[in-house]
Amino acid sequence: MPGGVLGEVQFLSISTAAGDTTLVAAQGANTKIRVIGFALVPAASAVVNFFSGTGGTALTGAMTLTAPIWVESAAFGVFETAVNTLLNLHQTGAVQISGWLLWCTVT
């Protein structure tokens, strides 16, 4: 991933059964959202993707969750949004998804 100035790591919980959920709002001009780690726990089988913007660019492929998933890369991050773009979690269906997200800004 390209370099940049990293902001302080932020933590948030995930709890949704919606098709699209804004996890992190756009952070402003010239600022990206970098995901450092996440865990997702589905209540039942679910298919999810992370997107840069709602209906925007896919940051992951479709992930079929039948059990919890935990991904972390403290050194560089896992993926990041485009500048001034929100981070969206999209799922097909309406299964309860719980978990957590570690993220920071990149300018």
C-alpha positions as CSV (number, residue, x, y, z in Angstrom):
1,M,0.0,0.0,0.0
2,P,1.2,3.5,-0.6
3,G,2.7,5.4,2.2
4,G,1.2,8.4,4.0
5,V,0.7,9.8,7.4
6,L,-1.3,7.4,9.6
7,G,-3.8,8.7,12.2
8,E,-4.4,7.1,15.6
9,V,-5.9,3.6,15.5
10,Q,-9.7,3.6,16.1
11,F,-11.8,0.8,17.4
12,L,-15.5,0.1,16.7
13,S,-18.0,-2.7,17.3
14,I,-20.0,-4.1,14.4
15,S,-23.6,-5.1,14.9
16,T,-25.9,-5.2,11.9
17,A,-28.4,-7.2,9.9
18,A,-28.8,-4.6,7.1
19,G,-27.8,-5.1,3.5
20,D,-25.5,-2.1,3.6
21,T,-23.9,-0.6,6.7
22,T,-21.6,2.4,6.9
23,L,-18.9,1.3,9.3
24,V,-16.8,4.5,9.1
25,A,-18.0,7.8,7.6
26,A,-15.9,9.6,4.9
27,Q,-13.0,11.4,6.7
28,G,-12.6,14.4,4.4
29,A,-10.6,15.6,1.5
30,N,-7.3,13.8,0.9
31,T,-8.0,11.3,3.7
32,K,-8.5,7.5,3.3
33,I,-9.7,5.0,5.8
34,R,-7.3,2.1,6.3
35,V,-8.5,-1.1,7.8
36,I,-5.9,-2.7,10.1
37,G,-8.0,-5.6,11.3
38,F,-11.5,-7.0,11.7
39,A,-13.6,-9.9,13.0
40,L,-17.0,-10.9,11.7
41,V,-19.3,-13.4,13.4
42,P,-22.4,-14.4,11.5
43,A,-25.5,-15.7,13.3
44,A,-26.1,-17.9,10.2
45,S,-24.4,-18.4,6.9
46,A,-23.9,-15.0,5.2
47,V,-22.0,-13.5,2.2
48,V,-20.3,-10.1,2.9
49,N,-18.0,-7.7,1.1
50,F,-16.2,-4.5,2.2
51,F,-16.7,-1.5,-0.2
52,S,-15.1,1.9,-0.7
53,G,-18.4,3.8,-0.7
54,T,-21.9,2.3,-0.7
55,G,-22.1,0.4,-4.0
56,G,-18.7,1.7,-4.9
57,T,-15.4,-0.2,-5.4
58,A,-15.1,-3.7,-3.8
59,L,-12.2,-3.9,-1.3
60,T,-12.7,-7.6,-0.8
61,G,-14.3,-10.3,-2.8
62,A,-17.5,-11.9,-1.6
63,M,-16.7,-13.8,1.6
64,T,-19.1,-16.6,2.5
65,L,-19.1,-16.8,6.3
66,T,-20.2,-20.0,7.9
67,A,-18.1,-19.4,11.0
68,P,-16.3,-16.4,12.6
69,I,-13.5,-14.8,10.6
70,W,-10.6,-12.7,12.1
71,V,-8.1,-10.8,9.9
72,E,-5.4,-8.5,11.2
73,S,-2.3,-6.9,9.7
74,A,-0.9,-4.4,12.2
75,A,2.2,-3.6,10.1
76,F,0.5,-2.3,6.9
77,G,-3.2,-2.7,7.1
78,V,-5.5,-5.0,5.1
79,F,-7.2,-2.6,2.7
80,E,-8.2,1.1,2.4
81,T,-10.9,3.3,0.8
82,A,-10.5,5.9,-1.8
83,V,-10.0,9.5,-0.5
84,N,-13.0,11.1,1.1
85,T,-15.0,7.9,0.8
86,L,-16.9,5.9,3.5
87,L,-16.2,2.3,4.4
88,N,-19.2,0.1,3.8
89,L,-20.0,-3.5,4.8
90,H,-22.4,-5.1,2.4
91,Q,-24.2,-8.4,2.9
92,T,-26.6,-10.4,0.8
93,G,-29.7,-11.2,2.9
94,A,-30.4,-10.0,6.4
95,V,-28.3,-12.1,8.8
96,Q,-27.0,-10.7,12.1
97,I,-23.3,-9.9,11.7
98,S,-21.4,-8.9,14.9
99,G,-17.7,-8.2,15.4
100,W,-15.1,-5.4,15.6
101,L,-13.0,-3.2,13.3
102,L,-9.6,-1.6,13.8
103,W,-9.0,1.4,11.5
104,C,-7.0,4.6,11.0
105,T,-6.9,7.5,8.7
106,V,-4.2,8.0,6.0
107,T,-3.4,11.4,4.6
